[in-house]
């Protein structure tokens, strides 16, 4: 198993993985395609096993108004056949150690039970526009003490 930055040749495999990992949604594929097509900064890694992309993680800018205030982790995907084997956890730990990630506040909208294992804590501030009461919104290295609604790249909006 090898973790590395995706190459242009990997994206068809990444999109296939996202379709498998999120079978009832085209959102994740469209999000990554739009971020790339629109030239947005995306920090991403793939986990490769026997020339197959078995996991993928991506981070994009988080905003306080027009100012970048950290990164959003989205999506994290693991091929269904190898889920629950620690591969997603290993990929997340790897990503959190990378220079560009470890110097930023990271926000994630996800399962609190899963993400707390990696140091993420429930996030009261800022507010997440996609999560009523921030019930599934977590962060790491978050020092925000004032109320605002965190911004996402416009590609996160359906049709964005």
N, C-alpha and C positions, 0 to 999 in steps of 0.2 A: 504494500500500500504506500502510495506517495502523495504528498500534498504539495501543490504548486499553483502558480498563477495560471489561469486558463489561456490557451493560445486561440487564435481565430478559428482553427480547426476544431476546437473543443465545443464551440457554441451549439452546434446541432445536437451534440450529446448532452450538453447542459439543458437545452430546451426539452429534449426527450425525458431527461430525469425529472424536470419540473412538472411535466405533464403526468408522469407516473406518480410522483410524490403528492401531487395535488390533483387527483383525477377528476374532481368536479369543478375545476377552475382553470380558466385560461389567463387569469390575472397575473400570476407570477411570471409566466413566459412573456406576456405583453410588457410587463414592467421592466424586465431586464432588457428586452429588445429596444424599448423606447429610450431607456437611460443611455444605452450604447448609441442608438441612432441619433440622439440629440446631443451627443458629446458630453454627457454629464460624467463627473468623476465618480467612479465606482471602484471600491477596493474589494477584490473577490479572489477566492481560491477554490480549487477543485480537489477532490480526493479521487485518485485513480487507482484502480485495482484491475490487473490483467487487461490493460488498454480500455477499460470502461470507466466512465465517470460515475462514481457511486455516491458522491456527496458534493454539495455546492453551498457556498456561503457568500453573501454580498453585503456591503455596507455603502450607504450613500449619505450625503450631507443632511444634517438637521439644522434648522434655522430658528433664530430669534429675530423676527422681522426679516430684514435682508442680510443679517449677519449670521455666518456659520457658527453654530454653538456646539457642534458635536457631530455624531454619526448615528444613523439608524441602521440596525441590523435587520435586513430583510432581503431576500428570504434565506432561510437555512433549510436545506432539503437533503434527504437521504433516500436512496433507492429503496422502495418498499421491501424487496427481498432481503435486504441486509439491515433493516431498521432494528432497533433494540439490541444492537451489538456494540454500542459505544462509539460508533464511527462519527456520528454527528457531534458527540461530546468531544472527541479527539480533534475534530476539525474546528470546533468553536474554541477550544483551549489554544490550539495553534494560532488561530486568527487573533485572539486576545493578546498574544505575546508579540505580535508584529508591531514594529515601531509606529507606523501610521495609525494603528488602532489603540495601542496602549497609552498614547499621549492625549487621547480624546475622551470626552464624555460619550458613552454609548447608550442609546435608547433602544428598547425592543418591545414590541407588542406581541406577547406570547404567553405560554404556560408558565405561571409564576413558579410552580413546583420544579419544573425543569431548569429554568434560568437562574433560580436562587443558588443552585449548586455551583455556579460559576462566579458568584459574587454580586450578581444583580440584585437590587433591592426594589421594593415597590416604590413607585415614583409619584409623589403627591404634586410636585411642581417640576417642570411645566405641565400643562394640561395636554393630553393627547386628543386630537380632533376625531380620532376613529374609535375611541374607547370611553364610553360613558363612565364617569367617576374614576377613570384610570385603574379599573379593576385588574386589567391584564397588562398594564404599562409599567415597565421596569427600566432601571438605569444602573449604570456603574460609573463611578467618578463624577457624579452629578453634584454640583455645588450651588445649584439654582435656589435662590431664596425669594424670588419675586414671581408673581403669577403672570404667565403669558401662555399662549397656545403654541406649542412647538410646530414649526413648519416642516414640510416634506418637499422634496422635489416635485414639480407639477406632474411628473409622470405617474406618481402614486394615485392621482385622481383618475377614476375610470374615464377613459376618453381623453386623458390629459395630454 
